[in-house]
Amino acid sequence: MIPLEQNFPFQSILVYGMGMMGSSLAKTIRKKYPQVSVLGVVKSKKSADWILSEKLADQVFVHQDLTDASFMEDLSIDLLILTLPIQQILLMVPHLPASSCMITDMSSAQREIQEAFQKRPELRFVSSHPLCGSEQHGPQHALENLFQDKICLLADSPDKKSISLIKGFWEALGMKTYFLKADFHDITLAYLSHTPHLLSGLLCIWARSGLSMDALGEKLPFPPVGGGFQDMARIAGSNPAMWKDILAVNSDNIVYSLRRLESEIHEMIQSIENEDKNFWIKWFQKARESRDLICNIPHPPPN
C-alpha cells in the first residue's frame, strides 16, 4: 500500500449522501487508505446501521432533511463530497456553513451547480463527475472497484491548489482525470448518458406496449429476449430520484439531442418504406465507425 502522506491529499472526509455511489466511494477509500477518517450522512437509521455494520464509515449522521447542513459547523473535515441529487445540492449551497474544507460533488450535470457555488466564493469548490455507476441504488449495492480505471471529469478553476487536490484525490482512487467546461460537459452528457437513459426506458415501455404479452405467454414461459435487448435495456432501471433531477437541470440539452434524434428516426422510416438497400449498407458502416470512435474501440492492423 502506498503511504497516505505521499498519495492521498485528505485525512478526514464527509460523504454527504451514501447511496450506491457514495457508499462505493467510502468502500474504496476504506480499502485503499484505512488511515483516512470517513464520515457519512444518510436519511434513515436503517441505512446508517447497515453502513456502520459493514464498516464503510467511522460515524454516520442521520438527517431526514439532507439539505440542512448546519450540523457541519461542529465537524473538522478536510473534504466534503456531495453525493445527493442535484436539486438537493442546489438547495444546500446557500446554507452551507463557511469552512476551509474542500468541497466537490459527483453530479452528472454541472452548469447549475457551478453557478450556485459561484455565489459562494468563500467556499473552496471544484466540480467533479466520475463517469461510473450502476442501475442499482442503495448502500447495499456498493462496489469496491467502481472507480478503478474510469474517467472523472473536472471543471477548471482559477484556484489551482484546489484543482490539484481534487485531481489528486480521484487519481489516488484509480481514476483518470480530464477537464471540461460546464456547458460542454452538459451537452456532451446529454448525448452520451442522459438521452440514452431515456431511450433505454422508452425501449422497454415501447416493447411492452407493442407486444401481445398474453399471446406470447401461451407459447413461452417468458418473452424471447436476446442479449442485444438486455444490453440496451439495462439502464432503464436506474434511480428515478436521481434522474428526475438530471433531466430537470439539463433539459435544454436533452431536448436538443432528442430533436436531432427525431430527425434521424424520420429519415430511417423513410428509407425502410422506400426499400433503399444502399442506404442501409452505408448506415451500418457509419454506425459501426461512430461506435468505435466514441467508445475508443481499437482496430487490428490490416493484414
N, C-alpha and C positions, 0 to 999 in steps of 0.2 A: 504493500500500500504506500502511495506517495505521501510524504509528510504533509500534514494540514497546512503548516505555515508557508510551504513552498507552492501549493497548488490551489488552495481554496481560500477565497477572499473574505469569508464571513464566519463568525464564531457562533452567532445566535440568529435564528431565522423563524419568522412567524408566517405560517402558511394559512392565509385567510380564506377558508373555504376548502374543506377536504373531501371533495367528491373523488371520482376516479382519477382525474388529473392531479389534483392537489395531494391525494394520498400516494399516488405513484411517485410524485416528486419527493415527498417525505421518505418513502421507502428507499428510493435511490440514494438520497443523502445519508440515511442511516447506515446503509450497506457500505457505501464508499468512504464516508467520513464520519465514523461513530463519535468522534470528539465534538462534533457540532451539536449545539442545543437546538432542538426542533420543537416549536410550539404550534398549536393548531387552533382554528376556530370553526365550529360547526353549529348547526341549528338544533340538533337533538341529542339528548343524553345517551340514547341507544348508539348513535354513531360515535360519540365520544368514548363510551365504554369499549366499543369494538376496536377503535384506533389505539387506545391505551393497552388493551389486551394483546394486540399484535405488535406493540412497542414501536409504532410508527411515529410517536411523538412523546416528549417528556411531560408535556402538560397540554390539556385541551380545554378551551373555554367554550361554554355553551351559551349561545345568544339567539333567541328567536328572531330578533331583528338584526340581521347581519350588517345592515348599513350603519348601525350605531357603533362607532369605533372609539368612543370616549374612554373605554377601559384601557386603551393602549397607552394613555398618559403615564400609567404606573409601570409600564414594561420597559426593560432595557434590551433592545434588539438591534442587530446590525442591518437586517434586511427584512422587508415586508413584501410578501408575494401575494398579489390579489388574484385569486382563482375563482372569483364569483362571476355570475352572468353579467354582461356588460352594463345593463341598466342599473343593476345594484352598485356597480363600481361608480357609475356616473352620479348616483345619489350620495355615495360615500365621500367623494372627493372634497366637496366644500366643507365637510365636517371632520376631516382627518386632523388629528392633533398635530401641532408643529413638532417636528422631530428631526434629528440629524441622520436618522437611518436612511438607507437606500430603499427605494420603492420600485417594484416592477410588477408586471401583470403577465397573463398568459392568453390574451384575448385574440380572437380571430378577426376582429375589425378594430382598427386603431385610430381612425381620424377623430372621432368624437371624444375618445378617452384622452388623447393628446391635447385636444382643445380644452378639456376640463382641467387638466393639470397645468396648462399654461396660465390659468387664472390663479394658480397657487405656486408662484415661482420660488417660494421659500422651501418647497418640498423637492427632494432630490429624486426625481422620477425618470426612469428610462423604460420605454415601451418594449416589450418582448412578445414574440409569438412563436412558441415551439410548434413545429409542424409535425405533430404526432397526436395520437389519441385512439379512441375506440368507440364503437357504437354502444358499449356498456356504460353504465353510470352508477355511482355509489362507491364508497371507500373499499368495499369488499372485492372490487374488481381492480384494485391497484396492481400495477405491473412494475417490477423492479427495473427492467431494461427498456422501459418505454422510450427513453430519451437517447439511448446509445446510437451513435452514428446518424441521428436525424438532424434536420436543419432547424435553426432558430433564427427568425427574422427580427432584427433590432432596428429601432428608429435612431437616426443620428441625432446628436445633441452637441451644443457648444461646450457642455460640461464633459471634457474628455476624460477626467478622472472617473466620473460616474460611469461613463460608457465602458471604460476599461474594466471596472469592477464587475459590471453585469455581464459583459462579454466573457470575462474570465470565469464567472460563475457557471454559465451554461456550458462552456467548453470543458470545465472540470467535471461536468456530468456526462461528457462524451459527445456533446453536440457540435455541429459545425455552424458558425455564425455568419450572417450576411446582413447588410444594411439596406433598408428600403425606406423611401419617404412614405408618409402615411397615406396620401392619396393613391400612389401607385400600389402600395400594399393592398388597399381595399378593393381596387378594381381587379388586381391580379387574383385575389382570393375569391372574388365573385365568380370568376371563370373556373378556377381550379378547385374550389371547395364549396362555396355557398350554393351556387346554382346546381352543381352536381348532386348535392344532398337533396335539394328539392326534386330533382329529376328522378333520383332513386326512389323517393317516396311516391312520386307520381306514377312511376313504372308499376309499383306494387298495387296502387289503387286502380290504375287503368287495367292491369291484367286481371285483378279480382273481379272488377265490374264487367269486363268483356267476356270472361269465360263463364260457361254454364257449369258452375262447380257441382251442382246436384247431379247433372248428367254424367260428369266425369266420375263422381263418387260411386255411380252404379257399376262402373267398369274397373276402376282402380281404387286402391285404398288411399291414394294421395295423388295430387296433381303431378304430371310428368315434368318436374322441374329439373333442368340440367345445370351444369356448373356455371355456364355463362349467365343465366338469370340470377343465380345465387350470388355471383360476384357483383353484379350490378345492383342487387337489392340489399346488400349487406348494410350499407349506411342508412337505410331507411329507418332503422330502429334507434337512431341517435337521440340524445337527451332533448326532449321538446322544450324545456325551460331555457336551456342554453341557446337553442337555435331560434327560438322566438325573438330573443334579444338581438342576435346577429342579423336576422332578416330585417329587424326594425331599423337598426342603425346603419345598415349598408344597403338600404332598399333601392336607392337610385342606381347604384352599380349593378345590382341584381336584376332590376327591371331592364336596364340597358342590355345586359347579356341575354336575357330571355327574349327580348325583341329581336336580337340578331339570330337567336336560335329559331324563333318563329319563322323568319325569312328562309333559313336553311331547310326547315321542315317542309315549307311550301314548295321549294324547288325540288325536294326529294319526292314529294307526292306527284308533282307534275311529271317527273322522269319515269316513275313507275307507271303512271297512266299512259304515257306515250311509248312505253316499252323501249326505252332508249338504252340498249345494252352497252353501247360505247361509254355512256355516262358512268355506268357502274364500275367498269374496269378502271377508269380514271379516278372515280370517287374512292374506291377501296385502296388504291395505291396512295392517294393523298391522305386518307385516314391513317394508314399504317405509318407513313412518313411523319405525320403530325404526332401520333402517339410516341414514336421513337424519339422525336425531338424533345417533346415535353417531358417524357419520363426518362430521358437520357439513357436510352437503350442502345448499347454498342452494337456495331455490325461487324461480323467477321471479315477479315481481309479477303478480296477476291482471289480465286484460285489462279 
